[in-house]
């Protein structure tokens, strides 16, 4: 794993790895997250979200929307979400949806529907 973590191609390699196995669903714990540094240190945010999807690219894109909503690093904040290396390559490989217009965020109550609307706006305008 050392080669993966120090490689300048890390994000592309992650997309390639994901092309070789299937899964039923992805559960993302976004109760707390670091918007910079990470994975064990940085500015802590508390979105208080749990995300569930059967699409790895969609859940990554929504994860980026969450980071952008709270303010994150320059690398993650600039450009289109679907132009980020890992998301772009995974979408090219058919690992998941190829654009933000194919992502639907559904909240389970009024408060989460409001957050879903905010994240959807980020996806549609910055996707």
MOPAC internal coordinates of N, CA, C and O (Angstrom, degrees):
PM7 1SCF
backbone

  N    0.0000 0     0.00 0     0.00 0    0    0    0
  C    1.4532 1     0.00 0     0.00 0    1    0    0
  C    1.5117 1   112.14 1     0.00 0    2    1    0
  O    1.2310 1   120.02 1   159.21 1    3    2    1
  N    1.3114 1   117.57 1   -20.79 1    3    2    1
  C    1.4531 1   120.60 1  -179.49 1    5    3    2
  C    1.5135 1   112.24 1   -57.99 1    6    5    3
  O    1.2310 1   120.81 1   140.36 1    7    6    5
  N    1.3341 1   116.06 1   -39.64 1    7    6    5
  C    1.4705 1   120.01 1   179.99 1    9    7    6
  C    1.5260 1   111.25 1   -63.04 1   10    9    7
  O    1.2310 1   120.82 1   141.38 1   11   10    9
  N    1.3131 1   116.04 1   -38.62 1   11   10    9
  C    1.4622 1   120.21 1   179.31 1   13   11   10
  C    1.5234 1   111.04 1   -64.76 1   14   13   11
  O    1.2310 1   120.41 1   133.74 1   15   14   13
  N    1.3065 1   116.83 1   -46.26 1   15   14   13
  C    1.4641 1   120.41 1  -172.94 1   17   15   14
  C    1.5267 1   114.38 1   -72.38 1   18   17   15
  O    1.2310 1   119.68 1   158.20 1   19   18   17
  N    1.3283 1   118.21 1   -21.80 1   19   18   17
  C    1.4653 1   119.33 1   178.66 1   21   19   18
  C    1.5232 1   112.42 1  -104.18 1   22   21   19
  O    1.2310 1   120.48 1   178.58 1   23   22   21
  N    1.3066 1   116.68 1    -1.42 1   23   22   21
  C    1.4651 1   120.30 1  -177.04 1   25   23   22
  C    1.5262 1   111.71 1   -76.40 1   26   25   23
  O    1.2310 1   120.26 1   -40.74 1   27   26   25
  N    1.3386 1   117.10 1   139.26 1   27   26   25
  C    1.4670 1   119.39 1   173.42 1   29   27   26
  C    1.5343 1   111.28 1   -69.67 1   30   29   27
  O    1.2310 1   120.66 1   169.21 1   31   30   29
  N    1.3316 1   116.35 1   -10.79 1   31   30   29
  C    1.4665 1   122.03 1   180.00 1   33   31   30
  C    1.5311 1   111.59 1  -102.66 1   34   33   31
  O    1.2310 1   120.63 1  -161.98 1   35   34   33
  N    1.3198 1   116.41 1    18.02 1   35   34   33
  C    1.4601 1   121.63 1  -175.44 1   37   35   34
  C    1.5270 1   112.28 1   -51.07 1   38   37   35
  O    1.2310 1   119.80 1   129.85 1   39   38   37
  N    1.2993 1   117.99 1   -50.15 1   39   38   37
  C    1.4673 1   120.93 1  -176.03 1   41   39   38
  C    1.5287 1   111.58 1   -65.09 1   42   41   39
  O    1.2310 1   120.39 1   140.84 1   43   42   41
  N    1.3120 1   116.85 1   -39.16 1   43   42   41
  C    1.4613 1   119.91 1   177.47 1   45   43   42
  C    1.5258 1   110.66 1   -66.81 1   46   45   43
  O    1.2310 1   120.91 1   141.68 1   47   46   45
  N    1.3259 1   115.86 1   -38.32 1   47   46   45
  C    1.4633 1   120.32 1   179.47 1   49   47   46
  C    1.5279 1   111.01 1   -65.53 1   50   49   47
  O    1.2310 1   120.09 1   142.06 1   51   50   49
  N    1.3074 1   117.44 1   -37.94 1   51   50   49
  C    1.4705 1   121.00 1   177.79 1   53   51   50
  C    1.5244 1   109.74 1   -62.92 1   54   53   51
  O    1.2310 1   120.35 1   137.16 1   55   54   53
  N    1.3238 1   116.93 1   -42.84 1   55   54   53
  C    1.4655 1   120.29 1   177.49 1   57   55   54
  C    1.5292 1   110.49 1   -61.20 1   58   57   55
  O    1.2310 1   120.42 1   136.69 1   59   58   57
  N    1.3195 1   116.80 1   -43.31 1   59   58   57
  C    1.4734 1   121.10 1  -179.88 1   61   59   58
  C    1.5284 1   110.77 1   -62.87 1   62   61   59
  O    1.2310 1   120.08 1   136.09 1   63   62   61
  N    1.3231 1   117.45 1   -43.91 1   63   62   61
  C    1.4650 1   121.34 1   179.06 1   65   63   62
  C    1.5220 1   110.03 1   -58.87 1   66   65   63
  O    1.2310 1   120.29 1   137.51 1   67   66   65
  N    1.3205 1   117.06 1   -42.49 1   67   66   65
  C    1.4619 1   121.24 1  -177.85 1   69   67   66
  C    1.5253 1   113.06 1   -66.72 1   70   69   67
  O    1.2310 1   120.24 1   164.44 1   71   70   69
  N    1.2957 1   117.14 1   -15.56 1   71   70   69
  C    1.4580 1   120.74 1   179.40 1   73   71   70
  C    1.5300 1   111.98 1   -76.52 1   74   73   71
  O    1.2310 1   119.84 1   170.97 1   75   74   73
  N    1.3173 1   117.90 1    -9.03 1   75   74   73
  C    1.4636 1   120.39 1  -171.73 1   77   75   74
  C    1.5172 1   115.47 1  -110.47 1   78   77   75
  O    1.2310 1   119.57 1  -168.37 1   79   78   77
  N    1.3071 1   118.43 1    11.63 1   79   78   77
  C    1.4637 1   119.92 1   174.96 1   81   79   78
  C    1.5220 1   109.36 1  -151.39 1   82   81   79
  O    1.2310 1   121.07 1   -22.55 1   83   82   81
  N    1.3065 1   115.56 1   157.45 1   83   82   81
  C    1.4630 1   121.96 1  -179.69 1   85   83   82
  C    1.5289 1   109.35 1  -111.76 1   86   85   83
  O    1.2310 1   121.10 1   -22.51 1   87   86   85
  N    1.3057 1   115.50 1   157.49 1   87   86   85
  C    1.4628 1   120.93 1   174.97 1   89   87   86
  C    1.5186 1   108.78 1  -145.97 1   90   89   87
  O    1.2310 1   121.10 1   -20.83 1   91   90   89
  N    1.3175 1   115.50 1   159.17 1   91   90   89
  C    1.4544 1   120.71 1  -179.70 1   93   91   90
  C    1.5275 1   112.28 1   -83.36 1   94   93   91
  O    1.2310 1   120.72 1   140.39 1   95   94   93
  N    1.3290 1   116.22 1   -39.61 1   95   94   93
  C    1.4602 1   119.81 1   178.80 1   97   95   94
  C    1.5219 1   109.90 1  -160.17 1   98   97   95
  O    1.2310 1   121.37 1   -16.77 1   99   98   97
  N    1.3171 1   114.98 1   163.23 1   99   98   97
  C    1.4594 1   123.49 1   177.40 1  101   99   98
  C    1.5235 1   106.53 1  -121.97 1  102  101   99
  O    1.2310 1   120.78 1   -48.09 1  103  102  101
  N    1.3107 1   116.11 1   131.91 1  103  102  101
  C    1.4532 1   122.26 1   176.31 1  105  103  102
  C    1.5253 1   107.15 1  -114.00 1  106  105  103
  O    1.2310 1   120.60 1   -61.23 1  107  106  105
  N    1.3370 1   116.46 1   118.77 1  107  106  105
  C    1.4587 1   120.89 1   179.46 1  109  107  106
  C    1.5201 1   109.12 1  -109.61 1  110  109  107
  O    1.2310 1   121.23 1   -59.45 1  111  110  109
  N    1.3135 1   115.26 1   120.55 1  111  110  109
  C    1.4557 1   121.93 1   175.47 1  113  111  110
  C    1.5255 1   107.68 1   -85.58 1  114  113  111
  O    1.2310 1   121.17 1   -73.23 1  115  114  113
  N    1.3167 1   115.36 1   106.77 1  115  114  113
  C    1.4669 1   120.57 1   177.76 1  117  115  114
  C    1.5242 1   109.39 1  -117.08 1  118  117  115
  O    1.2310 1   121.23 1  -143.95 1  119  118  117
  N    1.3189 1   115.25 1    36.05 1  119  118  117
  C    1.4618 1   119.55 1   175.24 1  121  119  118
  C    1.5261 1   109.35 1   -66.37 1  122  121  119
  O    1.2310 1   121.42 1   136.82 1  123  122  121
  N    1.3351 1   114.89 1   -43.18 1  123  122  121
  C    1.4585 1   122.57 1   176.01 1  125  123  122
  C    1.5215 1   107.05 1  -137.45 1  126  125  123
  O    1.2310 1   120.86 1   -27.30 1  127  126  125
  N    1.3225 1   115.97 1   152.70 1  127  126  125
  C    1.4680 1   119.65 1   178.46 1  129  127  126
  C    1.5245 1   109.13 1  -159.85 1  130  129  127
  O    1.2310 1   121.60 1   -21.40 1  131  130  129
  N    1.2952 1   114.55 1   158.60 1  131  130  129
  C    1.4607 1   120.99 1   171.44 1  133  131  130
  C    1.5245 1   107.62 1   -98.93 1  134  133  131
  O    1.2310 1   120.36 1   -47.03 1  135  134  133
  N    1.3268 1   116.91 1   132.97 1  135  134  133
  C    1.4640 1   120.41 1  -179.39 1  137  135  134
  C    1.5262 1   112.37 1   -94.23 1  138  137  135
  O    1.2310 1   120.61 1   172.33 1  139  138  137
  N    1.3176 1   116.44 1    -7.67 1  139  138  137
  C    1.4580 1   120.83 1   175.09 1  141  139  138
  C    1.5246 1   106.95 1  -146.74 1  142  141  139
  O    1.2310 1   121.07 1    -9.11 1  143  142  141
  N    1.2885 1   115.56 1   170.89 1  143  142  141
  C    1.4629 1   121.66 1  -177.71 1  145  143  142
  C    1.5185 1   109.54 1    53.86 1  146  145  143
  O    1.2310 1   119.53 1    69.08 1  147  146  145
  N    1.3338 1   118.50 1  -110.92 1  147  146  145
  C    1.4518 1   122.43 1   179.96 1  149  147  146
  C    1.5194 1   111.73 1    72.91 1  150  149  147
  O    1.2310 1   118.21 1    -9.70 1  151  150  149
  N    1.2801 1   121.01 1   170.30 1  151  150  149
  C    1.4632 1   124.09 1     1.04 1  153  151  150
  C    1.5249 1   113.95 1   -83.65 1  154  153  151
  O    1.2310 1   119.82 1   177.07 1  155  154  153
  N    1.3348 1   117.95 1    -2.93 1  155  154  153
  C    1.4626 1   120.11 1  -175.67 1  157  155  154
  C    1.5219 1   113.77 1  -116.38 1  158  157  155
  O    1.2310 1   119.99 1  -179.68 1  159  158  157
  N    1.3083 1   117.61 1     0.32 1  159  158  157
  C    1.4566 1   120.60 1  -174.41 1  161  159  158
  C    1.5191 1   108.20 1  -153.41 1  162  161  159
  O    1.2310 1   120.78 1   -21.24 1  163  162  161
  N    1.3262 1   116.11 1   158.76 1  163  162  161
  C    1.4548 1   121.00 1   176.77 1  165  163  162
  C    1.5121 1   111.17 1   134.75 1  166  165  163
  O    1.2310 1   121.26 1    10.36 1  167  166  165
  N    1.3256 1   115.19 1  -169.64 1  167  166  165
  C    1.4647 1   121.07 1   178.03 1  169  167  166
  C    1.5247 1   108.13 1   -76.12 1  170  169  167
  O    1.2310 1   120.66 1   -59.44 1  171  170  169
  N    1.3184 1   116.34 1   120.56 1  171  170  169
  C    1.4549 1   123.16 1  -176.69 1  173  171  170
  C    1.5256 1   110.77 1   -88.45 1  174  173  171
  O    1.2310 1   121.12 1   -47.39 1  175  174  173
  N    1.3269 1   115.45 1   132.61 1  175  174  173
  C    1.4658 1   121.60 1   173.03 1  177  175  174
  C    1.5257 1   107.69 1  -120.09 1  178  177  175
  O    1.2310 1   120.89 1   -17.88 1  179  178  177
  N    1.3217 1   115.91 1   162.12 1  179  178  177
  C    1.4695 1   120.58 1   179.98 1  181  179  178
  C    1.5268 1   110.06 1  -132.84 1  182  181  179
  O    1.2310 1   120.56 1  -101.32 1  183  182  181
  N    1.3307 1   116.54 1    78.68 1  183  182  181
  C    1.4672 1   119.48 1   178.13 1  185  183  182
  C    1.5309 1   113.54 1   -67.06 1  186  185  183
  O    1.2310 1   120.43 1   156.54 1  187  186  185
  N    1.3404 1   116.78 1   -23.46 1  187  186  185
  C    1.4700 1   121.67 1  -178.17 1  189  187  186
  C    1.5273 1   112.26 1    57.38 1  190  189  187
  O    1.2310 1   121.21 1  -133.67 1  191  190  189
  N    1.3322 1   115.28 1    46.33 1  191  190  189
  C    1.4549 1   121.41 1  -179.22 1  193  191  190
  C    1.5201 1   111.25 1  -121.34 1  194  193  191
  O    1.2310 1   121.32 1   -31.54 1  195  194  193
  N    1.3063 1   115.08 1   148.46 1  195  194  193
  C    1.4565 1   123.31 1   168.06 1  197  195  194
  C    1.5295 1   104.95 1  -124.47 1  198  197  195
  O    1.2310 1   120.40 1   -54.61 1  199  198  197
  N    1.3239 1   116.84 1   125.39 1  199  198  197
  C    1.4564 1   120.95 1  -178.94 1  201  199  198
  C    1.5246 1   109.49 1  -111.52 1  202  201  199
  O    1.2310 1   120.57 1   -37.47 1  203  202  201
  N    1.3165 1   116.52 1   142.53 1  203  202  201
  C    1.4548 1   122.65 1   177.54 1  205  203  202
  C    1.5187 1   108.12 1  -134.53 1  206  205  203
  O    1.2310 1   120.77 1   -47.53 1  207  206  205
  N    1.3355 1   116.13 1   132.47 1  207  206  205
  C    1.4552 1   120.75 1   179.71 1  209  207  206
  C    1.5163 1   109.51 1  -154.63 1  210  209  207
  O    1.2310 1   121.02 1   -20.19 1  211  210  209
  N    1.3072 1   115.64 1   159.81 1  211  210  209
  C    1.4649 1   119.96 1   170.72 1  213  211  210
  C    1.5286 1   110.10 1  -103.76 1  214  213  211
  O    1.2310 1   120.64 1  -168.64 1  215  214  213
  N    1.3213 1   116.38 1    11.36 1  215  214  213
  C    1.4609 1   121.64 1  -176.60 1  217  215  214
  C    1.5238 1   110.00 1  -125.47 1  218  217  215
  O    1.2310 1   120.44 1   -66.02 1  219  218  217
  N    1.3337 1   116.76 1   113.98 1  219  218  217
  C    1.4674 1   121.54 1  -176.17 1  221  219  218
  C    1.5169 1   112.86 1   -67.13 1  222  221  219
  O    1.2310 1   119.78 1   143.93 1  223  222  221
  N    1.3171 1   118.03 1   -36.07 1  223  222  221
  C    1.4659 1   120.47 1  -179.80 1  225  223  222
  C    1.5258 1   109.85 1   -70.66 1  226  225  223
  O    1.2310 1   120.58 1   137.02 1  227  226  225
  N    1.3185 1   116.49 1   -42.98 1  227  226  225
  C    1.4689 1   120.20 1   179.63 1  229  227  226
  C    1.5182 1   111.06 1   -60.61 1  230  229  227
  O    1.2310 1   120.27 1   135.69 1  231  230  229
  N    1.3280 1   117.09 1   -44.31 1  231  230  229
  C    1.4608 1   118.72 1  -177.53 1  233  231  230
  C    1.5279 1   110.90 1   -68.48 1  234  233  231
  O    1.2310 1   120.01 1   144.90 1  235  234  233
  N    1.3395 1   117.58 1   -35.10 1  235  234  233
  C    1.4652 1   119.69 1   174.70 1  237  235  234
  C    1.5281 1   110.86 1   -65.06 1  238  237  235
  O    1.2310 1   120.33 1   138.15 1  239  238  237
  N    1.3328 1   116.97 1   -41.85 1  239  238  237
  C    1.4692 1   120.54 1   179.87 1  241  239  238
  C    1.5261 1   110.76 1   -63.27 1  242  241  239
  O    1.2310 1   120.10 1   138.57 1  243  242  241
  N    1.3212 1   117.42 1   -41.43 1  243  242  241
  C    1.4645 1   120.47 1   177.33 1  245  243  242
  C    1.5254 1   109.76 1   -66.66 1  246  245  243
  O    1.2310 1   120.17 1   142.55 1  247  246  245
  N    1.3238 1   117.27 1   -37.45 1  247  246  245
  C    1.4629 1   120.55 1   175.28 1  249  247  246
  C    1.5157 1   111.92 1   -58.68 1  250  249  247
  O    1.2310 1   120.57 1   138.15 1  251  250  249
  N    1.3253 1   116.52 1   -41.85 1  251  250  249
  C    1.4651 1   120.65 1   176.96 1  253  251  250
  C    1.5283 1   109.84 1   -65.33 1  254  253  251
  O    1.2310 1   120.09 1   139.65 1  255  254  253
  N    1.3254 1   117.43 1   -40.35 1  255  254  253
  C    1.4703 1   120.41 1   178.15 1  257  255  254
  C    1.5324 1   110.24 1   -60.24 1  258  257  255
  O    1.2310 1   120.41 1   140.39 1  259  258  257
  N    1.3326 1   116.82 1   -39.61 1  259  258  257
  C    1.4667 1   120.31 1   177.33 1  261  259  258
  C    1.5282 1   109.84 1   -62.48 1  262  261  259
  O    1.2310 1   120.42 1   132.37 1  263  262  261
  N    1.3260 1   116.81 1   -47.63 1  263  262  261
  C    1.4679 1   120.18 1   179.45 1  265  263  262
  C    1.5259 1   110.92 1   -59.56 1  266  265  263
  O    1.2310 1   120.34 1   136.64 1  267  266  265
  N    1.3161 1   116.95 1   -43.36 1  267  266  265
  C    1.4690 1   120.00 1   179.44 1  269  267  266
  C    1.5230 1   111.53 1   -66.11 1  270  269  267
  O    1.2310 1   120.26 1   143.56 1  271  270  269
  N    1.3095 1   117.11 1   -36.44 1  271  270  269
  C    1.4642 1   121.34 1   178.77 1  273  271  270
  C    1.5345 1   110.47 1   -59.44 1  274  273  271
  O    1.2310 1   120.58 1   141.06 1  275  274  273
  N    1.3188 1   116.49 1   -38.94 1  275  274  273
  C    1.4646 1   121.17 1  -176.90 1  277  275  274
  C    1.5274 1   113.03 1   -92.86 1  278  277  275
  O    1.2310 1   119.80 1   170.01 1  279  278  277
  N    1.3211 1   117.99 1    -9.99 1  279  278  277
  C    1.4608 1   121.77 1  -177.67 1  281  279  278
  C    1.5156 1   109.90 1    90.67 1  282  281  279
  O    1.2310 1   120.56 1   -60.82 1  283  282  281
  N    1.2996 1   116.54 1   119.18 1  283  282  281
  C    1.4611 1   121.23 1  -175.07 1  285  283  282
  C    1.5198 1   110.35 1  -136.83 1  286  285  283
  O    1.2310 1   120.25 1    18.37 1  287  286  285
  N    1.2971 1   117.12 1  -161.63 1  287  286  285
  C    1.4633 1   121.69 1  -177.39 1  289  287  286
  C    1.5216 1   111.55 1   -69.38 1  290  289  287
  O    1.2310 1   120.79 1   -20.06 1  291  290  289
  N    1.3139 1   116.09 1   159.94 1  291  290  289
  C    1.4588 1   121.75 1   178.78 1  293  291  290
  C    1.5300 1   110.98 1   -59.72 1  294  293  291
  O    1.2310 1   120.21 1   138.30 1  295  294  293
  N    1.3358 1   117.20 1   -41.70 1  295  294  293
  C    1.4666 1   120.41 1  -178.91 1  297  295  294
  C    1.5214 1   112.59 1   -59.80 1  298  297  295
  O    1.2310 1   120.12 1   140.41 1  299  298  297
  N    1.3087 1   117.38 1   -39.59 1  299  298  297
  C    1.4628 1   121.81 1  -178.83 1  301  299  298
  C    1.5313 1   111.15 1   -81.77 1  302  301  299
  O    1.2310 1   120.00 1   154.09 1  303  302  301
  N    1.3128 1   117.60 1   -25.91 1  303  302  301
  C    1.4668 1   121.87 1  -174.62 1  305  303  302
  C    1.5230 1   114.54 1   -84.02 1  306  305  303
  O    1.2310 1   120.03 1   155.54 1  307  306  305
  N    1.3192 1   117.54 1   -24.46 1  307  306  305
  C    1.4698 1   117.66 1  -172.74 1  309  307  306
  C    1.5304 1   111.52 1   -94.75 1  310  309  307
  O    1.2310 1   122.24 1   -29.98 1  311  310  309
  N    1.3187 1   113.32 1   150.02 1  311  310  309
  C    1.4558 1   120.26 1   177.39 1  313  311  310
  C    1.5169 1   112.97 1    77.19 1  314  313  311
  O    1.2310 1   122.02 1     6.05 1  315  314  313
  N    1.3122 1   113.75 1  -173.95 1  315  314  313
  C    1.4571 1   121.42 1   179.52 1  317  315  314
  C    1.5279 1   110.09 1   -80.28 1  318  317  315
  O    1.2310 1   121.00 1   -35.86 1  319  318  317
  N    1.3031 1   115.69 1   144.14 1  319  318  317
  C    1.4671 1   120.68 1   178.80 1  321  319  318
  C    1.5202 1   110.30 1   -57.85 1  322  321  319
  O    1.2310 1   120.22 1   136.95 1  323  322  321
  N    1.3172 1   117.19 1   -43.05 1  323  322  321
  C    1.4652 1   121.06 1  -178.30 1  325  323  322
  C    1.5276 1   113.36 1   -76.89 1  326  325  323
  O    1.2310 1   120.23 1  -178.12 1  327  326  325
  N    1.3207 1   117.16 1     1.88 1  327  326  325
  C    1.4663 1   121.00 1   171.47 1  329  327  326
  C    1.5263 1   112.13 1   -98.22 1  330  329  327
  O    1.2310 1   119.90 1   174.50 1  331  330  329
  N    1.3401 1   117.79 1    -5.50 1  331  330  329
  C    1.4626 1   120.46 1   175.51 1  333  331  330
  C    1.5286 1   108.21 1   -66.72 1  334  333  331
  O    1.2310 1   120.53 1   -43.26 1  335  334  333
  N    1.3289 1   116.59 1   136.74 1  335  334  333
  C    1.4629 1   122.31 1  -170.52 1  337  335  334
  C    1.5251 1   114.47 1   -46.88 1  338  337  335
  O    1.2310 1   120.27 1   125.79 1  339  338  337
  N    1.3065 1   117.08 1   -54.21 1  339  338  337
  C    1.4657 1   120.79 1  -174.45 1  341  339  338
  C    1.5222 1   111.40 1   -64.52 1  342  341  339
  O    1.2310 1   120.14 1   135.18 1  343  342  341
  N    1.3132 1   117.33 1   -44.82 1  343  342  341
  C    1.4605 1   121.49 1  -178.81 1  345  343  342
  C    1.5243 1   110.22 1   -68.20 1  346  345  343
  O    1.2310 1   120.37 1   135.38 1  347  346  345
  N    1.3198 1   116.90 1   -44.62 1  347  346  345
  C    1.4555 1   120.89 1  -179.91 1  349  347  346
  C    1.5266 1   111.40 1   -59.58 1  350  349  347
  O    1.2310 1   120.42 1   131.76 1  351  350  349
  N    1.3365 1   116.81 1   -48.24 1  351  350  349
  C    1.4672 1   120.52 1  -178.15 1  353  351  350
  C    1.5248 1   111.59 1   -67.16 1  354  353  351
  O    1.2310 1   120.02 1   137.99 1  355  354  353
  N    1.3239 1   117.58 1   -42.01 1  355  354  353
  C    1.4611 1   120.37 1   179.20 1  357  355  354
  C    1.5286 1   110.83 1   -62.73 1  358  357  355
  O    1.2310 1   120.32 1   139.64 1  359  358  357
  N    1.3204 1   117.00 1   -40.36 1  359  358  357
  C    1.4648 1   120.56 1   177.60 1  361  359  358
  C    1.5322 1   110.42 1   -65.54 1  362  361  359
  O    1.2310 1   120.00 1   138.69 1  363  362  361
  N    1.3337 1   117.60 1   -41.31 1  363  362  361
  C    1.4649 1   121.18 1   176.95 1  365  363  362
  C    1.5226 1   111.72 1   -59.53 1  366  365  363
  O    1.2310 1   120.65 1   142.68 1  367  366  365
  N    1.3202 1   116.36 1   -37.32 1  367  366  365
  C    1.4693 1   121.62 1  -179.04 1  369  367  366
  C    1.5286 1   112.41 1   -78.23 1  370  369  367
  O    1.2310 1   120.17 1   170.06 1  371  370  369
  N    1.3223 1   117.27 1    -9.94 1  371  370  369
  C    1.4573 1   120.51 1  -178.65 1  373  371  370
  C    1.5161 1   113.59 1    82.11 1  374  373  371
  O    1.2310 1   120.54 1  -159.86 1  375  374  373
  N    1.3258 1   116.57 1    20.14 1  375  374  373
  C    1.4649 1   121.16 1   178.43 1  377  375  374
  C    1.5233 1   110.16 1   -67.56 1  378  377  375
  O    1.2310 1   120.43 1   152.65 1  379  378  377
  N    1.3192 1   116.79 1   -27.35 1  379  378  377
  C    1.4629 1   121.61 1  -179.83 1  381  379  378
  C    1.5075 1   111.17 1  -163.72 1  382  381  379
  O    1.2310 1   120.77 1    12.87 1  383  382  381
  N    1.3127 1   116.13 1  -167.13 1  383  382  381
  C    1.4673 1   121.37 1  -175.72 1  385  383  382
  C    1.5237 1   111.30 1   -60.97 1  386  385  383
  O    1.2310 1   121.24 1   -29.91 1  387  386  385
  N    1.3193 1   115.23 1   150.09 1  387  386  385
  C    1.4571 1   120.17 1  -174.91 1  389  387  386
  C    1.5288 1   113.98 1  -101.62 1  390  389  387
  O    1.2310 1   120.26 1  -165.25 1  391  390  389
  N    1.3226 1   117.12 1    14.75 1  391  390  389
  C    1.4569 1   118.85 1   177.10 1  393  391  390
  C    1.5100 1   111.90 1  -173.02 1  394  393  391
  O    1.2310 1   120.84 1   -23.92 1  395  394  393
  N    1.3265 1   116.00 1   156.08 1  395  394  393
  C    1.4658 1   120.64 1  -177.00 1  397  395  394
  C    1.5219 1   113.56 1   -66.39 1  398  397  395
  O    1.2310 1   120.07 1   157.55 1  399  398  397
  N    1.3280 1   117.48 1   -22.45 1  399  398  397
  C    1.4581 1   120.63 1   179.65 1  401  399  398
  C    1.5290 1   112.03 1   -67.67 1  402  401  399
  O    1.2310 1   119.99 1   168.18 1  403  402  401
  N    1.3294 1   117.62 1   -11.82 1  403  402  401
  C    1.4645 1   122.00 1   179.83 1  405  403  402
  C    1.5240 1   112.32 1  -100.82 1  406  405  403
  O    1.2310 1   120.63 1  -170.97 1  407  406  405
  N    1.3350 1   116.40 1     9.03 1  407  406  405
  C    1.4630 1   121.25 1  -179.25 1  409  407  406
  C    1.5229 1   108.93 1  -106.30 1  410  409  407
  O    1.2310 1   120.86 1   -47.33 1  411  410  409
  N    1.3142 1   115.97 1   132.67 1  411  410  409
  C    1.4585 1   121.97 1   176.51 1  413  411  410
  C    1.5196 1   108.23 1  -121.89 1  414  413  411
  O    1.2310 1   120.41 1   -56.35 1  415  414  413
  N    1.3121 1   116.82 1   123.65 1  415  414  413
  C    1.4602 1   121.80 1   178.66 1  417  415  414
  C    1.5228 1   107.51 1  -105.63 1  418  417  415
  O    1.2310 1   120.99 1   -55.29 1  419  418  417
  N    1.3180 1   115.70 1   124.71 1  419  418  417
  C    1.4620 1   121.10 1  -175.76 1  421  419  418
  C    1.5301 1   108.80 1  -120.26 1  422  421  419
  O    1.2310 1   120.72 1   -58.02 1  423  422  421
  N    1.2940 1   116.23 1   121.98 1  423  422  421
  C    1.4590 1   121.21 1   174.70 1  425  423  422
  C    1.5164 1   110.35 1   -88.43 1  426  425  423
  O    1.2310 1   120.73 1   -23.51 1  427  426  425
  N    1.3232 1   116.21 1   156.49 1  427  426  425
  C    1.4607 1   120.58 1  -177.59 1  429  427  426
  C    1.5192 1   113.90 1   -96.06 1  430  429  427
  O    1.2310 1   120.60 1   170.65 1  431  430  429
  N    1.3312 1   116.46 1    -9.35 1  431  430  429
  C    1.4579 1   120.64 1   177.43 1  433  431  430
  C    1.5269 1   107.75 1  -152.01 1  434  433  431
  O    1.2310 1   120.22 1     0.48 1  435  434  433
  N    1.3107 1   117.19 1  -179.52 1  435  434  433
  C    1.4702 1   121.03 1  -175.64 1  437  435  434
  C    1.5212 1   111.81 1   -60.57 1  438  437  435
  O    1.2310 1   120.19 1   137.21 1  439  438  437
  N    1.3309 1   117.24 1   -42.79 1  439  438  437
  C    1.4670 1   120.21 1  -179.25 1  441  439  438
  C    1.5264 1   111.33 1   -64.66 1  442  441  439
  O    1.2310 1   120.46 1   134.65 1  443  442  441
  N    1.3198 1   116.73 1   -45.35 1  443  442  441
  C    1.4645 1   118.63 1  -178.85 1  445  443  442
  C    1.5283 1   111.51 1   -72.15 1  446  445  443
  O    1.2310 1   119.89 1   152.10 1  447  446  445
  N    1.3200 1   117.82 1   -27.90 1  447  446  445
  C    1.4708 1   120.29 1   174.29 1  449  447  446
  C    1.5247 1   110.61 1   -64.62 1  450  449  447
  O    1.2310 1   120.51 1   143.13 1  451  450  449
  N    1.3186 1   116.64 1   -36.87 1  451  450  449
  C    1.4587 1   121.23 1   177.10 1  453  451  450
  C    1.5296 1   110.52 1   -63.46 1  454  453  451
  O    1.2310 1   120.53 1   133.91 1  455  454  453
  N    1.3338 1   116.60 1   -46.09 1  455  454  453
  C    1.4677 1   121.26 1   177.62 1  457  455  454
  C    1.5242 1   109.57 1   -63.54 1  458  457  455
  O    1.2310 1   120.24 1   138.16 1  459  458  457
  N    1.3279 1   117.14 1   -41.84 1  459  458  457
  C    1.4646 1   121.18 1   178.37 1  461  459  458
  C    1.5270 1   110.38 1   -57.59 1  462  461  459
  O    1.2310 1   120.43 1   138.56 1  463  462  461
  N    1.3248 1   116.78 1   -41.44 1  463  462  461
  C    1.4622 1   120.70 1   178.31 1  465  463  462
  C    1.5159 1   112.37 1   -63.34 1  466  465  463
  O    1.2310 1   120.49 1   139.22 1  467  466  465
  N    1.3235 1   116.68 1   -40.78 1  467  466  465
  C    1.4661 1   120.89 1   178.32 1  469  467  466
  C    1.5354 1   110.99 1   -64.67 1  470  469  467
  O    1.2310 1   120.61 1   136.43 1  471  470  469
  N    1.3265 1   116.45 1   -43.57 1  471  470  469
  C    1.4673 1   120.07 1   179.92 1  473  471  470
  C    1.5245 1   110.99 1   -68.52 1  474  473  471
  O    1.2310 1   120.64 1   141.57 1  475  474  473
  N    1.3229 1   116.38 1   -38.43 1  475  474  473
  C    1.4658 1   119.77 1   177.55 1  477  475  474
  C    1.5227 1   110.59 1   -62.90 1  478  477  475
  O    1.2310 1   120.41 1   140.49 1  479  478  477
  N    1.3139 1   116.82 1   -39.51 1  479  478  477
  C    1.4693 1   120.16 1   177.85 1  481  479  478
  C    1.5289 1   110.29 1   -60.54 1  482  481  479
  O    1.2310 1   120.21 1   135.90 1  483  482  481
  N    1.3261 1   117.20 1   -44.10 1  483  482  481
  C    1.4744 1   120.82 1   178.15 1  485  483  482
  C    1.5238 1   109.68 1   -61.68 1  486  485  483
  O    1.2310 1   120.27 1   134.30 1  487  486  485
  N    1.3209 1   117.08 1   -45.70 1  487  486  485
  C    1.4671 1   120.37 1   179.96 1  489  487  486
  C    1.5230 1   111.50 1   -60.62 1  490  489  487
  O    1.2310 1   120.35 1   135.40 1  491  490  489
  N    1.3187 1   116.94 1   -44.60 1  491  490  489
  C    1.4607 1   119.98 1  -176.23 1  493  491  490
  C    1.5326 1   113.21 1   -72.37 1  494  493  491
  O    1.2310 1   120.35 1   147.67 1  495  494  493
  N    1.3178 1   116.94 1   -32.33 1  495  494  493
  C    1.4694 1   119.16 1  -179.01 1  497  495  494
  C    1.5247 1   113.71 1   -91.86 1  498  497  495
  O    1.2310 1   120.33 1   156.25 1  499  498  497
  N    1.3390 1   116.98 1   -23.75 1  499  498  497
  C    1.4641 1   120.32 1  -176.79 1  501  499  498
  C    1.5210 1   113.00 1  -119.52 1  502  501  499
  O    1.2310 1   121.14 1  -177.80 1  503  502  501
  N    1.3432 1   115.42 1     2.20 1  503  502  501
  C    1.4660 1   120.40 1  -175.75 1  505  503  502
  C    1.4756 1   112.81 1   -70.93 1  506  505  503
  O    1.2310 1   120.10 1   180.00 1  507  506  505

